[in-house]
Amino acid sequence: MRCVVTGAAGFIGSHLCERLLDDGHAVVGIDCFTDYYPRPVKERNLAGLHGRPHFTFRELDLSAGVPAEAVAGAEWVFHLAAMAGLTRSWLDFDLYNRHNLTATHRLLEALRDSPSLRRLIYASTSSVYGRYAGGDETLPTRPSSPYGITKLAAEQLCRVYGEEFGVPVVVLRYFSVYGPRQRPEMGYYRFIDALLRGRPITLTGDGLQVRGNTYIADCVDATVRATQALPGETFNLGGGELVAVLEVIRKLERIIGRPATIERHPPRRGDQLATGADISKLTRHTGWKPTTGLDEGLARQVEWQKGLL
């Protein structure tokens, strides 16, 4: 297949590009290197891709328009590019609207008359459900942050282009993905980095927030399998293993062999109090199930972060 991956320099996108290449597909990776975290981190994510046969990289800002040649002949398009994070979305809504909604619109416009397109996989988020995201896809969508609002709006845009123009869209709502290359502002990365460096862990809220954790390889496998799902479907994608944030810190203490010092801070605006994906629909449609337990996945992330020090 000829594949396009937007957000190719990101955490999930870089892993997805590697998986597609390993499976024998040709991949065009697209990224605009937003300033959400440092460009050198994203360049490091791409390091293993440059020079691989059948991989091409293009630095493009989708919100400014999608050149026809960038998606020409694409059969599978994975739209992972987005402005992530809750906190900053309260401060710069225009930026989130641009990279999450406008960019999605530009991509849909570029693909709407494509004769080769078989699937467009849109990467959404559990944040579309709001503070409590536990259950299946029938849960009401009540985003509790501007970030979640822009992602839900982009979902709806995909739905409209599917209904009006036949764009074969499948929506995946990711739940708390972790593992090697996790973004440096994400919780598990920060916890591990603090423990490895002997520094205090900054904990927002009471630590009793529950997360359903998805290891990166499981997330990528489900994303690839979603190309076989029927257009118009929406799926929750999670690891099925629920744990409170404080318990994650205790697990990391055991893995690293060092006690944590915790500095408590007020909750973040719009933070989710509980997430846990019911993945039964995704399993029925694609046969996918997660295979990596949290202890194993955290140990792998710890080893990767040790290599960064």
Secondary structure, DSSP 8 states (H G I E B T S, - for coil): -EEEEETTTSHHHHHHHHHHHHTT-EEEEEE---TTS-HHHHHHHHTTTTT-TTEEEEE--GGG---HHHHTT-SEEEE------SGGGGT-HHHHIIIIIIHHHHHHHHHTT-SS--EEEEEEEGGGT-SEEEE-TTS-----SHHHHHHHHHHHHHHHHHHHH---EEEEEE--EESTT--TTSHHHHHHHHHHHT--EEEES-S--EEEEEEHHHHHHHHHHGGGS-TT-EEEE--SEEEEHHHHHHHHHHHHT----EEEE---TT--SEEEE--HHHHHHH-------HHHHHHHHHHHHHTT-
